[in-house]
Amino acid sequence: MPDLTLEQAQSSARVGTTTQALLERLHREHIEVGYFCDPELTALPGGSPLKNGDGRVVGAVDVSGLTSAEDPSVTDAMATAFLAG
């Protein structure tokens, strides 16, 4: 069984945005995550990409286990701290 937190981080890195933003896009465009034909892609909130100063994705972080509002706030703060150095 795949590790959900790993899938959230990988999804964030691959799409280049937070999994929260991906979830919002899916809702806004009325599409299912399966639309992307990738069984390992998830839109559960908690994944945030790590970007360098040029805006390139160099990794991702994920927090899982808090509320759906708290997970993204923690990873967003981590991504901001990463960018700040």
C-alpha positions as CSV (number, residue, x, y, z in Angstrom):
1,M,0.0,0.0,0.0
2,P,1.5,3.4,-1.0
3,D,2.3,5.9,1.7
4,L,-0.2,8.7,1.4
5,T,2.2,11.4,2.6
6,L,4.8,10.4,0.0
7,E,2.1,10.5,-2.7
8,Q,1.0,14.0,-1.5
9,A,4.6,15.3,-1.7
10,Q,5.2,13.7,-5.1
11,S,2.0,15.0,-6.5
12,S,2.8,18.5,-5.3
13,A,6.3,18.3,-6.9
14,R,5.0,16.9,-10.2
15,V,2.2,19.5,-10.6
16,G,4.3,22.3,-9.3
17,T,1.7,23.6,-6.9
18,T,0.2,22.7,-3.6
19,T,-2.2,19.7,-3.4
20,Q,-4.7,22.2,-1.9
21,A,-4.5,24.3,-5.1
22,L,-4.8,21.1,-7.2
23,L,-8.0,20.2,-5.2
24,E,-9.4,23.6,-5.8
25,R,-8.7,23.3,-9.5
26,L,-10.5,20.0,-9.6
27,H,-13.5,21.4,-7.9
28,R,-13.5,24.6,-10.0
29,E,-13.3,22.7,-13.3
30,H,-15.6,19.8,-12.2
31,I,-13.1,17.1,-12.9
32,E,-11.9,14.0,-11.0
33,V,-8.2,13.5,-10.2
34,G,-8.4,10.3,-12.4
35,Y,-8.7,12.7,-15.3
36,F,-4.8,12.9,-15.2
37,C,-4.5,9.2,-15.8
38,D,-2.1,8.8,-12.9
39,P,-3.1,6.5,-10.1
40,E,-0.4,8.0,-7.8
41,L,-1.6,11.6,-8.1
42,T,-3.6,12.8,-5.1
43,A,-5.2,16.2,-4.4
44,L,-5.5,15.7,-0.6
45,P,-4.4,18.9,1.1
46,G,-1.0,18.9,2.7
47,G,1.6,18.8,0.0
48,S,3.6,21.9,-1.0
49,P,6.4,22.2,-3.6
50,L,9.8,23.5,-2.7
51,K,11.0,26.0,-5.3
52,N,14.3,27.7,-5.7
53,G,14.8,31.4,-6.3
54,D,14.1,30.9,-10.0
55,G,10.7,29.3,-9.3
56,R,11.9,25.8,-10.3
57,V,10.5,22.9,-8.2
58,V,13.4,21.2,-6.5
59,G,11.4,19.0,-4.1
60,A,8.3,18.9,-1.9
61,V,7.2,18.6,1.6
62,D,4.1,17.1,3.2
63,V,2.4,17.0,6.5
64,S,-0.5,14.7,7.2
65,G,-2.4,14.0,10.4
66,L,-3.6,17.4,11.4
67,T,-6.8,18.9,10.1
68,S,-7.2,19.6,6.4
69,A,-6.7,23.3,7.1
70,E,-3.7,22.8,9.3
71,D,-1.7,20.5,7.1
72,P,-1.4,23.0,4.2
73,S,-0.6,25.9,6.6
74,V,2.4,24.0,8.0
75,T,3.8,22.9,4.6
76,D,3.2,26.4,3.1
77,A,5.3,27.8,6.0
78,M,8.0,25.2,5.4
79,A,8.1,26.0,1.6
80,T,8.4,29.7,2.4
81,A,11.2,29.1,4.9
82,F,13.0,26.9,2.3
83,L,12.8,29.7,-0.3
84,A,14.1,32.3,2.2
85,G,17.1,30.1,2.9
